[in-house]
């Protein structure tokens, strides 16, 4: 019996041939059919993709052109504000120009904020329109952005508060470089105004960094005009007409001399008696001055009034009362000590200080 007959009798299947185990090779006809399908798909959808591409390109071009135009318009507006020298009363721009550095920093800050806001709005709107062109659902994206914005707002609320406060301080022109302000937490001369922090130079030369969000009230001592006030204390029996005539003569001479004639924005006036005591009276002198120059005017006015009073033999009094002869009155009881309550043995203090049990006697 042969080997093949044995295998057939055992029910074994014949081994596969090499041609049956090899993978099928695509024929030329299959490749032609695949290319035909791809070409037909492209032919059916090319108009849609072309329309989407043109729409995206148009959106980007319009956004870029609009961004450039808006930024250039803002720059021209800020440059015009910076070139303006005279303030217009009754308008939003009135009173904002004080010096070159203040104009430069204020215009630079306003221009930066406006350009950033315009770029964010334009490019953000363009990005959303591009996503909508690809038929992407924007509702989850906007919801996520809203939640993220709320989270960032809670986490950085101090930073947001400082930024918004700085923006409104600059737009409302509450103060500027060169102004002397009282911010509550610090006071001094403003040397730099930022969107988050304001730098102040104190009286002793120190620099204060004040966060704009911490400022609850601002006292600007450099806007409008200042008031110089001087109190002159004379004896109660002094001739008031003579005192007033001397002060008026000093005021007239001072208002005609430089540089005080420029610093004084109004006449030096004797307002009258501010207070009257048994041995003295206070005469109030006031004048309207240039902003921030009230201290200089007050010092000069005191100097001139003192010299004029010395020449007119009008003494200026203050503090403790001094007799006319110049010697201080002596108090006869000044060297006597106050009586002690323990000196009297029957006083309650002495009785409480007496021991309850007398000490035992010591015998030798």
C-alpha positions in Angstrom: 0.0 0.0 0.0 1.3 3.4 -0.9 1.7 6.4 1.5 -1.0 8.4 -0.2 -3.4 5.6 0.2 -2.6 5.4 3.9 -3.2 9.1 4.4 -6.5 8.9 2.5 -7.6 6.0 4.7 -6.7 7.9 7.9 -9.0 10.9 6.7 -6.2 13.4 6.6 -6.7 16.3 4.3 -4.2 17.1 1.7 -1.6 19.8 2.5 -2.3 23.2 0.9 -0.3 24.2 -2.1 2.0 27.3 -2.0 -0.3 29.1 -4.4 -3.3 28.7 -2.0 -1.4 30.2 1.1 0.0 33.4 -0.5 -2.0 36.7 0.0 -4.0 38.0 -2.9 -2.1 40.6 -5.0 -4.3 43.6 -6.1 -4.6 43.6 -9.7 -4.5 46.6 -12.1 -8.2 46.6 -12.3 -8.5 47.0 -8.5 -6.1 49.9 -8.4 -8.0 51.6 -11.3 -11.3 51.1 -9.4 -9.8 52.7 -6.2 -8.5 55.7 -8.1 -11.8 56.1 -9.8 -13.6 56.1 -6.4 -11.1 58.7 -4.9 -11.5 60.9 -7.9 -15.2 60.8 -7.8 -15.2 61.6 -4.0 -12.9 64.6 -4.6 -15.1 65.7 -7.5 -18.2 65.5 -5.3 -16.6 67.4 -2.3 -14.1 69.8 -3.8 -16.6 72.6 -4.0 -17.4 72.3 -0.3 -13.8 72.3 0.8 -13.0 75.2 -1.5 -15.9 77.2 -0.1 -14.7 76.4 3.5 -11.2 77.4 2.7 -12.2 80.6 1.0 -14.5 81.5 3.9 -11.7 80.9 6.5 -9.3 82.9 4.4 -11.8 85.8 4.0 -12.4 85.8 7.8 -8.7 85.9 8.6 -8.0 88.7 6.0 -10.9 90.8 7.3 -9.8 90.3 10.9 -6.2 91.2 10.2 -7.1 94.3 8.2 -9.7 95.4 10.8 -7.1 94.9 13.6 -4.5 97.0 11.8 -7.0 99.8 11.0 -8.4 99.9 14.6 -4.9 99.9 16.2 -3.8 102.7 13.8 -6.8 104.8 14.6 -6.2 104.3 18.3 -2.6 105.3 17.9 -3.5 108.5 16.0 -6.1 109.4 18.6 -3.6 108.9 21.4 -1.0 111.0 19.5 -3.5 113.8 19.1 -4.3 113.7 22.8 -0.6 113.8 23.5 -0.1 116.8 21.3 -2.9 118.7 22.9 -1.6 121.3 25.2 -4.7 123.3 26.2 -7.4 121.5 28.3 -11.0 122.0 27.2 -13.3 122.7 30.1 -16.6 120.8 30.2 -15.4 117.8 28.1 -14.1 114.4 28.9 -10.6 115.6 28.0 -10.7 118.7 30.1 -8.0 119.1 32.7 -6.0 116.0 31.8 -2.8 117.7 30.7 -0.4 119.0 33.3 3.1 118.2 32.2 4.9 116.3 29.4 5.7 113.2 31.5 2.1 113.0 32.7 0.7 113.3 29.2 3.1 110.7 27.9 2.4 108.1 30.6 -1.3 108.6 30.6 -1.6 108.4 26.8 0.7 105.4 26.7 -1.4 103.5 29.3 -4.7 104.4 27.6 -3.4 103.4 24.2 -2.0 100.1 25.5 -5.4 99.2 27.1 -7.4 100.2 24.1 -5.2 98.3 21.6 -5.2 95.2 23.7 -8.9 95.2 24.1 -9.5 95.8 20.4 -7.1 93.0 19.4 -8.7 90.6 21.8 -12.2 91.3 20.6 -11.3 91.1 16.9 -9.1 88.0 17.0 -11.4 86.2 19.4 -14.4 86.8 17.2 -12.5 85.7 14.1 -11.4 82.4 15.9 -15.0 81.6 16.8 -16.2 82.3 13.3 -13.4 80.0 11.9 -14.5 77.2 14.3 -18.1 77.7 13.3 -17.1 77.4 9.6 -15.9 73.9 10.3 -19.2 73.1 11.9 -17.7 72.7 15.3 -20.2 73.0 18.2 -19.2 76.1 20.1 -21.5 75.6 23.1 -19.2 73.3 25.1 -16.2 75.6 24.3 -18.0 78.7 25.4 -19.3 77.0 28.6 -15.7 75.8 29.4 -14.3 79.3 28.8 -17.0 80.8 31.1 -16.2 78.3 33.9 -12.4 78.9 33.4 -13.0 82.7 33.5 -15.0 82.5 36.7 -12.3 80.3 38.3 -9.5 82.6 37.2 -11.5 85.6 38.4 -11.9 84.1 41.9 -8.3 83.1 42.1 -6.8 86.4 40.9 -9.5 88.7 42.1 -7.0 91.1 43.8 -5.1 91.3 40.5 -8.3 92.0 38.5 -9.3 94.6 41.1 -6.0 96.4 40.9 -6.1 96.3 37.1 -9.6 97.7 36.8 -9.0 100.3 39.4 -5.9 101.4 37.6 -7.8 101.6 34.3 -10.5 103.8 35.8 -8.0 106.0 37.6 -6.1 106.7 34.4 -9.3 107.2 32.3 -10.8 109.6 34.9 -7.5 111.4 35.4 -7.7 111.2 39.2 -4.0 112.0 39.5 -0.8 112.0 37.3 2.9 112.2 37.4 4.0 115.2 39.4 0.9 115.4 41.6 1.1 115.4 45.4 -1.6 113.0 46.6 -2.8 111.4 49.8 -3.9 107.9 49.1 -4.7 106.9 52.7 -2.2 104.1 52.9 0.6 106.5 51.8 1.1 110.0 50.7 3.7 111.8 48.5 4.5 112.9 45.0 3.4 110.6 42.1 6.5 109.4 40.1 4.8 106.7 38.1 1.3 105.6 37.3 0.7 102.0 36.3 -2.3 99.8 35.7 -1.6 97.7 38.8 0.7 99.8 41.0 1.3 103.5 41.6 4.7 104.8 42.8 4.8 107.6 45.3 7.8 109.6 46.6 7.4 110.3 50.3 8.6 113.4 52.1 11.8 111.7 53.4 12.6 110.3 49.9 11.1 106.8 50.4 9.2 105.2 47.5 5.8 103.8 48.2 4.4 101.1 45.9 0.6 101.4 46.3 -1.7 98.8 44.7 -4.5 100.6 42.9 -7.1 98.2 44.3 -6.2 99.2 47.9 -6.8 102.9 47.4 -10.3 103.7 48.7 -10.0 107.5 48.5 -7.6 109.9 46.9 -6.8 113.4 48.0 -5.1 115.3 45.1 -3.2 118.3 46.4 -2.0 119.5 43.0 -5.3 120.0 41.1 -7.0 123.4 41.0 -5.4 125.6 43.6 -4.1 125.4 47.2 -4.6 127.6 50.2 -1.8 129.0 52.3 -2.9 129.8 55.9 -0.8 131.5 58.6 -1.9 132.1 62.2 -0.3 135.1 63.9 -0.6 135.1 67.7 -0.3 138.6 69.4 -1.1 139.9 72.8 -4.7 140.5 73.8 -4.1 144.2 74.3 -2.5 144.8 70.9 -4.0 147.3 68.5 -5.8 145.3 65.9 -5.8 148.1 63.3 -2.0 148.4 63.6 -1.6 144.6 63.3 -3.8 144.5 60.2 -2.0 147.5 58.6 1.4 145.8 59.1 0.2 142.6 57.6 -1.4 144.4 54.6 1.8 146.2 53.9 3.7 142.8 53.9 1.1 141.3 51.6 1.3 144.1 49.1 5.1 144.0 48.9 5.1 140.2 48.6 2.5 140.1 45.8 4.6 142.4 43.7 7.9 140.5 44.0 9.1 137.5 42.0 8.6 134.6 42.1 5.7 135.1 44.6 3.7 137.1 42.2 3.4 134.0 40.0 2.8 131.6 42.9 0.0 133.8 44.4 -3.2 133.3 42.6 -5.1 135.7 44.8 -4.6 138.5 47.2 -3.2 137.9 50.7 -6.2 138.6 53.0 -6.5 139.1 56.7 -9.6 137.0 57.5 -9.9 138.3 61.1 -9.6 136.9 64.6 -9.5 133.1 64.7 -9.6 132.9 68.5 -9.4 135.3 71.5 -8.0 134.2 74.9 -7.3 136.0 78.1 -3.7 136.8 77.3 -3.5 136.4 73.5 -5.5 136.5 70.2 -4.9 134.7 66.9 -5.1 136.6 63.6 -5.8 134.4 60.5 -4.0 135.2 57.2 -4.9 133.3 54.0 -4.0 133.4 50.3 -4.9 131.3 47.2 -1.7 129.8 45.7 -0.5 127.7 42.8 -1.2 123.9 43.5 1.5 122.4 45.6 3.1 125.7 46.5 1.2 126.5 49.7 4.0 125.5 52.1 6.5 127.7 50.3 4.2 130.7 50.5 3.4 130.0 54.1 7.1 129.9 55.1 7.9 133.1 53.2 4.8 134.9 54.6 5.7 133.9 58.2 9.3 135.2 57.6 8.1 138.5 56.3 5.4 139.0 59.0 7.9 138.3 61.8 10.4 140.8 60.4 7.7 143.4 59.9 6.4 142.9 63.5 9.9 143.2 64.9 10.3 146.5 63.0 6.9 147.8 64.2 7.6 146.6 67.8 4.7 144.2 67.8 5.6 141.1 69.9 4.4 137.7 68.8 3.4 135.5 71.7 2.8 131.9 72.0 3.1 129.0 74.5 3.4 129.9 78.2 2.5 133.4 79.2 5.5 135.6 80.0 5.1 138.6 82.3 5.9 142.1 81.0 9.2 142.4 82.9 10.5 139.2 81.2 11.0 137.3 84.5 9.0 134.1 85.0 6.7 134.2 88.0 8.0 131.9 90.8 5.6 129.6 92.5 6.3 129.6 96.3 4.9 126.1 96.6 6.9 124.6 93.7 9.6 123.2 96.1 7.1 121.9 98.6 6.2 118.2 98.3 2.6 117.3 98.4 1.4 116.0 101.8 1.3 112.2 102.2 -1.7 110.4 103.4 0.5 108.1 105.5 1.7 111.0 107.6 -1.6 111.0 109.5 -1.8 107.8 111.5 -5.6 108.0 111.7 -6.0 108.1 107.9 -7.5 105.1 106.2 -4.3 104.6 104.2 -2.2 104.5 107.3 -4.6 102.1 109.0 -4.5 99.7 106.1 -0.7 99.8 106.1 -0.5 98.8 109.8 0.2 95.1 110.3 -2.6 93.0 111.8 -0.3 91.1 114.2 2.5 93.1 116.0 5.9 91.5 115.6 7.2 89.6 118.6 9.7 91.4 120.9 13.3 90.2 120.8 15.0 90.0 124.2 18.7 89.7 124.6 
